[in-house]
Amino acid sequence: MCVDMGDTTLVRAGRPSYTSYERIRPYMARFTENRWTSAIIPALLIHIPIGTVYCWSVFKQLIADRLHASPASVEWGFSLAIFFLGMSAAFAGPMVEKNIKKSALVSMVCFVVGFAGTGVSIALNFLPGVFICYGAIMGIGLGVGYLTPVKNLMLWFADNKGLATGIAVAGFGLAKAIASPLMEYLIGTVGLVSMFFILAAVYAVMMFVGFLLIKRPAGWVYDPATSHVSRKTILKKPVFWGIWIAFYINITCGLALISQEKDILHDVLRAFPQYANLSPAKFAAAISGIIGLVLAVDSVFNTAGRVGFSTLSDHLKRRETVYQVIFIMSIAVCLLQIFTNSIGNALLWAVLAMLFLVNAGYGGGFSTLPVLLDQHFGTKTVSTTHGLTLSAWAFAGLSGNQLASFVVAHAPDQAHRYAALIPVLTGLFVVALISISLVKYLGDRNVTKAVEDRG
């Protein structure tokens, strides 16, 4: 027996009716099987949590104080996280190619366990545990999670690959601006250890929803014959190493400058007349708001660079042109500093131009990389080639800060020690420009050869 109530059939006895479900199933499919819910939203749900690795500066001093360790020794937690990010990405490519659900789940488990484990290690006053949990375990989650959504976005947005990857990678860049105030609030209200536990739970929910939503487009099937490529084959190609070198230098220079931002601004603002007679404590209090504002604008430029440069790549014949623009822009603002001595002469506008534009290029280098690799190696193997190239991030994470610290510490004139860093960065950007120009030349030559072979 059943009672018919218009569109809905209530079953009292006998075989159930699924009339209502059948009616709404097309709408459910439309919601769950489109590029926003299957690609963009899960990418952001994965990238925003893992992007909080850049919130390290919020609590690194607190960890050092709690564990009675030097800030320099604690700093290895962040360096190891970036190193394991790059190296895990280098080896996770085939897994992402075969099973995107599996890679999303692995990322969630490693990241959440590592993040929560960091809180446990702090509670136990165990510094090696911080290195293991925040550095190694969470770092693996970072690498796998960073790589997981990229190819999926390129498949769903075949006509706007740059824009799609730019939006997702922007989530990684925006994570610091989103999470830093929340972390500071939680530390002030519930304490450092509880902050790790609470956010681990929040990130677990976000990444699990991302795991449930993420899926390949209908009809896409993994084909080992076309999707598998030997790492040795990739590593033998000069084009790969040209891209790797350019990517490595862009990250190294970006990290080197970012690591010294606060100190550079401190020296420039110290020369302003209104601050000249203030005590160190009053001076620090007076400029804290200015530095905070500059760092916030930095984040905006970083994010804008991620979206803007990758979107620009969609409208260019050769994706290398975007990197050429980034490096020429970075060289120009560094030369502006050298010729004006903007740090020594306290030309704040020139210093800000350098910081903001190098930050934009730093972000743009990340978001444009997948589409550049797609151009040279094809979409079918992009997870593998992208992962291998991200190994440059691992080594840049170890060398960027150290390069800046070494140059500043050994500057001949310690009164202008931060200005000594800029010529070094300029030289590296020139090398990167040469490297990516050679990649473009090789790409053009291969295209010409292919046309001649067909003719």
N, C-alpha and C positions, 0 to 999 in steps of 0.2 A: 504494500500500500504506500502511496505517496501523495503528497499534496502539491499541486502546481500553483506557484505564486509568481506568475509572470515570467521574468527572466531567470528565476531561481527555482530549482526543483529540490524540495526537501524530501529525503528518503526516509520512510518509516519502516519499510520491509522490502524484501526482495533485493534485486541487484542494484547497486548504487548507480546514480547517474552523474556524469561529469560534464554536464552541459555548461555550467557556469565556468568551469576551468577551461573548457575548450574555447569559450568566448573570450576569455582574457589572455589566453596563451600567446596570441600574436602580439599583444601589447607588452607582455612580459619579455618576449623575445626581442622586441624592438628596443626595450630598455637595457637588456643584458647583453645584446649582441650588436653593439655599435662601437665606434672607435673612441668615444668618450669614456664609456663605462668599462670597456675592455682594454683600453690602452692609456689614455691620458690620466684618468682618476687613479687607477692602480699604480701608475708610475709615480705620481705625486705622493700617494700613500706610502710608497716604499722610499722614495728619495728624501722626503722631508725628515723622517726619523733619522736616517743614516747621515744626513747632512749636519746633524748636531755634533758630529765629530769636531767641527770648527768652533764649538762652544768651549773648547778645552781651557781657554784663557779665563773663563768665568770661575773655574774651581781649582785650577792647578796649584795656586798658592795655598788654598785651603787644604788641599791634600798634603802638600809639603809640610804645613804647620801641624796637621793632625798626626802625620807619621814621623815628625821630627827629622825630615830629610831635606836636602838642599833642593832649591827649585831646579837646578841644572840636572840633578839625577832624576827628579820626577818628570822632567820634560821628555825623557825617553819613552814615556807612555804614549804621548802623541806621535812621536817619530815612528815608533813601532806600528801604531795603528795605520799610518799612511803607508808604511812599507808593506805591511800585510795586505792592505787594500790593493795596492798595485800588483803584488805577486799573486794573490788569490785570483784577481781578475785575469791575469795572464794564463792561468790554468783552468779557469771556470768556463771559458768560451764553449768548448764542446758540450758541456752539460746544459748550458743555456740554449744552444742550438737544438738539442734533442728534446728537452723537457723544461719548458719555461715555468711550469707549476712547481716542479721539484726545486729549481734554482730559487724561486721566490720563497719557498718554505725553508730551504737551507739558510738563506739570507736572514729571514725572520728569527729563526732559532739561534743562530750564531750571534746576531746583533743583540737580541734581548738577553741571552744568557751572559754575554760579555759585559753588557751595560749593568745588569743586576749584580753580576759577579764582582764588578768594580766596587759597588757599594759594600758587598760582603768583605772584600779585601781591606777596604778602609776601616770598617768596623773592627776587623781583626788586627789592625795596624800591621798589615803585611804588604810591603811595597812590591815584592816580586809578583804577588797576586794581581796588583794593578797592571803590571807589565803583561802578564799572561791574559787577563780578562779584557782590559781596555785595548791593549796593544795587539795581541795575537787573535784571540777568539772574536772579539768585536771587529777587529780589522778584517778578518775573513768575511764576516757578514757585510761589511762595507763594500768590499770588492765584488762579491757575488751580487749584492743588491744594486750596486751602481750599474752593473752590466746588464742585469736581467731585463729591464723594460726597453732598452734602446732599440734592438732589432724589431721588437714587437711594434713600437711606434712607427718605425720606417715601413713596416708592412701595411699598417692601417692607414698611414698618411703617405702613400706612394708619390703623390704629386707635390707634397710640401714636407719633405723629410726633415729639412733644416729647421723649420718652424716647430715641428712636433718635438724633435729632440731638444730644441732650445727651451721649450716650455717645461719639459720634464726636468732637464738639468738645472733650470732656474730654481726649481723646488729645492734642489741640493744647495744652491747658493743662498736662497732665502732662509734656510733653516736656522742659521745663526741669528738673524734678526727676529725670527719668531720665537725661538726657544730660549735665548739668553735672558730676556726679562722674566720669563716663567721660571727658569732655573734660579735666578737671583731671589725671586719671591719665595719659592719653596725652601731654599737654603735658609732664608731669614725666618721662616715660619715653622718648618718641621725639621730643619737640619740637613747637613750634607748627605749623610747616609740614606735617610728617608727619601731625599730628592731622587736618588738613583733608583730606588725601589718603585716609587710612584710613577716616574716617567717610563721605567721599563714596562710597567703594566699598560700605560697609555700607548706606547709604541708597539707593544705586542698586539693590541687590538687593531691599531691602524694597519700594521703590516699584514695581519691575518686577513683583514678585509681586502687588502690589495692582492693577497694570494688567491682569495676566492674569486675576485673579479677578473684578474688578468687572463687573457686568452688570445690565441692566434686568430686571424680572420678565417671565416668559414672557407673550407676547401684547401687550406694550406696543410700540407703534409710534409713531414721531415723526410728528406731523401738523402741517405748516407752517401750515395754516389756523387751528388752535386753539392751537398752542404759540408761534407768533410774535406778539410784541407790539412796537409801535413804542416806542422809548425816549422819543420826544417825547410820546406818549400818557401814559406813566407820569409823566414829569416835570411834566405839566400838572395832575396830581391833588394837591389839598391834603393828602390823607391820606398820600401818599408823603413829602412834605416834613415833615409832623408826625412821622412815624416817623424820618426821616433826622436831624432836629434832636435828638430824644430820644436816638437811638443815638450821635450825635456827642458830645453832652454827657456821656453815661455813660462813653464811652471817654476823653474829655479829662480828666474829673475823676479817673478811675481811674489814668491814666498820671501825672497831676500828683501825686497822693498817693503812688503807688508809687515815683516817682523820688526822693522825699524821705524814704522810709521809714527808711533807715539813719541819716540825719542827725537825724530826729525822735527815734528810739530812743536815739541817742547823747546828745542833750540831756537826755532824760528820765532815763536811767540815770546821767548825770553828777551829778545832784542827790541820788542815793542816798548815805547817810552812808558806807557801806563803800567807795565809790569816790572820795570827796571829795579825799583826799590822795595819790592815785596820780598818777604822771607820765603824760603822754599815751601813751607807749609801753606802759606797764604797764596803763593803763586800756583801751586798745584790745585788748590781749591778754586782759584779764579779761572783756570783754563780747562777744568774738567768738563764743563758743559760744552766748550768749543770742540775739544777733542772727541767727545762723545758724538757730537753732531757730525763731525768730519767722518768718523768711522761708520756712522749710519748712512751717510751719503755714499761712502765707499761701497757699502753693500748694495745700494741702489744701482750704482754704475756697474758693479760686478754682474748683477742680475740682468740689467739692460744689455750688457755686452753678450751675455749668454743667449738671450732671445734675439737681439738685433743682428749680431754677426751671423748666427745660424740661419736667420730668415733671409739675410742678404745673399747667403750662399745658394738659396733656391733660385735666385734670379741671375746667377752668373754661370757662364759656360764652364769655367774651370774653378773648382772649389779652392785651389791653392791661392787664388787671388785674395780671398778673405784673410788668409794668414799673412800675405804680403802687406795688406793694408794694416793689419795689427802690428806687424814689426816695424813698418815705416812710421806709423803713428808713435810707437813707443820710442823709437830712435829719435824722432823729432822732439818729443817733450823732454827726453833726457839731454839732448844737445841744448835745448833752451835753458835747462838748469845749469849746464856747464858754462855756457857763454855769458849768462847773467849772474852766475854764482848766487842763485836765488836762495839757497839755504844760508850761506854766509851773510848775504845782504838782506835777509828777512823779507824777501819778495813772496809774500804768502800766496798770491794769485798763481805765480809760476809753480810753486811747490804743489798747490792743490791740483793744478792742471796735470802735473806729472802723476800724482797719486791716483787721481780719478781715472785718467785715460789708461794707465798701465793696468789698473784693476779691471777696467772694461775689457781690455785685450786678454787679460788672464782668464776671465770668465768665457770670453768668446772662443778661446783656444780649446776649451773643453767641449763646448756644444757643437762646434763645427767639425770636430775630429771624426765622428761616426760617418758623416756624409762624405768627407774626404776619402776615408777608407772604402766606402761604398763605391766611389768613383773609380778607384784603382783595383779593388779586389772583388767587388760585387756584393750584393745584399745577402746572398746565400751563405757567405762565410764571414759576415761582418762581426758576429759575436766573437769568433776566434781571433780575427785580426785586431779588433778593438781591445780585447783582453790583453793580447800581447803588447800592444802599444801603451796600454795603461801601466805596464811595468816601468815606463819612464817616470810616472808619478811616484812610484815607490822610491826610486833613487833620488828624484828631485826633493822628496820629503826629507831625505837624510842630508842632502847637500845644500839646499836653499838657505836655511837659517844659519848653518855653519859657515857658508861662504860670506854672508853679511857680517857675522860676528868676527870672523878672521880679518876681513878688510878693515872694518871699523877699529878693531883693537890694534892693528899694525899700521894705521895711517901715519905718515910722517908728521903731519900737523894735527895733533889731537884736538885743537880748537876747531878744526874743520873736518872732523873724522867722518861725519855722515856724507859730506860732499864727496869724499874719496870713493864712496861706493858707486856713484853714478857713472863715471867713465868705465868701470868694470861691467856694469849692466849694459851700457851702450855697446861695448865690444861684443858681448854675448848676443845681443839682439841682432847685430850685423851678421854674425855667424849663422843665426837662425834664419835670417832673410836669405842668405846665400843658399842654405840647405833647402829651404822650401822652393826657391827659384829653380834649383836643380831638379827637384821633384816635378815641378811644372814642365820643365824642358823635356824630361824623360817621358812624361805623360803625353805631351804633344807629339813627340817623336813616335811613340807607340801607336797613337791614333793615325798619324800619317802613314805609318807602315801598314796598318790594318787596311786602310783605304786602298793603298797601292796593291796589296795582296788580292783584295776583292776585284780590283780593276783588271 
